[in-house]
Amino acid sequence: MRSRLLAAVILAMVAAGPSFSAGRCDTVVVPPGLGLGTPPASVDSLNPFLIGSAYDAEAAGLLYDGLLWISRNHTITWSRSIASAIEVSDDKTTFTVTMKPRTWSDGVPVTAEDVKFTFDLIRKLGKTYTGYGQGGMPGLVKSLNVLGPHRFRVVLKRSVNPTWFELTGLSQLTPFPAHAWTRYSVNQMWRLQSTPSFFRVVDGPFRIGRYVMGRYISFVPNPTYQGHKPDIRRFIMVFLNSDGAVFEGLRTGTLDAGNLPFSLWRAQRKLPDARELRLPPNFGFDYMELSYRNPKVAFFRDVRVRQAIADAIDQKRIIRLLLHGTTKPQHGPVPVDPPTFLSPAAKAGKYPVGYDTAKAKALLAAAGWKPGPDGIRMKDGKRLAFTDVIPSGNVTGQLGAELIQADLRAVGIAMTIREVTFSQMLVLSYKPLQWEAMQFGWALGVYPDDSAQLASDGAFNQSGYSDARMDALLKDVQTKPGLEPLYAYQDYAAAQQPEIFLPEPGSVVLVRNGLEGVRKFLSPTGAWSPQYLHWAPGACGRRR
């Protein structure tokens, strides 16, 4: 009964939109978060300037092509980029970009003026812009001048590491349709961020077919797209609220792909019409964010307490018991997989923290925290206790939090677990006096510079973390060439534990037999390319 009900719900969701018929080879249905190994959630915004989650970015990325396409190797793939070349001055302050001729879906050319519109809007939005500060945007830029229809020049206030700026700064200058958006104020854009009509002019592979908040969003091909033409006629993201719902959708055939929940690892055998696709961890990490603004947990400001928390957590046990060996321990801000950007110490597995309960207890004792009558440490009459907020709907995440809870209690720290929806977490994160700790996953994009969270003025530094040395090291990452500055920064962050770094799980995606092009569709940087999805000949009859 439960599986039939779920199937009916999913079909009802899409019935109000364009025709959807089970068994047709022109449609692919998936939940948001596919390939990220995260619990399902909804898409709440389509405006790339205002999006607050990877789920939003997956959807918005289908509508607009980026100035630069970054590959799995963290290099620019020119064939998939709007830009065709970048010239860098000898003093590393000037970047001149040439663009390929493109057109918007309404026939208007895509030009360098659209890039300037993007930059001007970023500057106008200020810290409201979700990427504020990343790649030096916009404060590092001295000027952006249009040199011609398909050529512009960015002049910076100081010399930079060119690789860092291209991958994290220039990559933000996606052209958006100035002729369609310029008449809207910032307040209007905010109100219209989930209104399909606002996004009618696109240059990406898809356009919006129908969007029902909290239920689903369907995309149809953009007929004027000048890249790889989509092979499917409709791509649908159905918003589900639990791992179990995703699995049921796969089992009943109402979903064509979905993450295999770690909590249902063996249940995949019940899906004879689906194959398993194993993916490495996305380029990022999981972490426990700590509120430095909330006076109730002022003890987080003591590095010894943070180190003790990290030393108390048995990451290898979590990986073995819950994540089925799909990843490795994570103790710093640079992903361990791939090891491309790891410092020599990190590559050797030599971190300032690691699973060591004796060390954790010694650190807490040195910080003045003594065991109380119930084993929980106390100092000046206050218990060493906090509440950790986690996203609901993910059994593995809940079990992982419970393992961490037990690990911390073993060294005298009391952690209470509170579950809320992911959307609620995002809203709550901007109210640091109302939470004490939160567990998130963090996607780094293409270069492991986490200034967005760890710099004092970082766009996502809602926690209030501030450290002068960290700011200086991050500045070195951005200005000095080579990887040595990145090594120094990551080793210092591993020692400081400004947030408690946790392992990013690898993903196992279950894919309906006959659906092809999935590896090209998914990217470890979180971008989606469903234009490469297609059904094999003869697959229709056995899809559902």
Secondary structure, 3 states (H helix, E strand, C coil): CHHHHHHHHHHHHHHCCCCCCCCCCCEEEECCCCCCCCCCCCCCCCCCCCCCCHHHHHHHCCCCCCCCCECCCCCECHHHCCEEEEEECCCCCEEEEEECCEECCCCCEECHHHHHHHHHHHHHHHHHCCCCCHHHCCCCEEEEEEEECCEEEEEECCCCCHHHHHHHCHHHCCCCCHHHHCCCCHHHHHHCCCCHHHHCCCCCCEEEEEEECCCEEEEEECCCCCCCCCCCCEEEEECCCCHHHHHHHHHHCCCCEEECCHHHHHHHHHCCCEEEEEECCCCEEEEEEECCCCHHHHHHHCHHHHHHHHHHCCHHHHHHHCCCCCCCCCCCCCCCCCHHHCCHHHHCCCCCCCCCHHHHHHHHHHCCCEECCCCCEEECCEECEEEEEEECCCHHHHHHHHHHHHHHHHCCCEEEEEEECHHHHHHHHCCHHHCCEEEEEEECCCCCCCHHHHCCCCCCCCCCCCCHHHHHHHHHHHHCCCCHHHHHHHHHHHHHCCCEEECCCCEEEEEECCEECHHHHECCCCCECHHHCEECCCCHHHCC
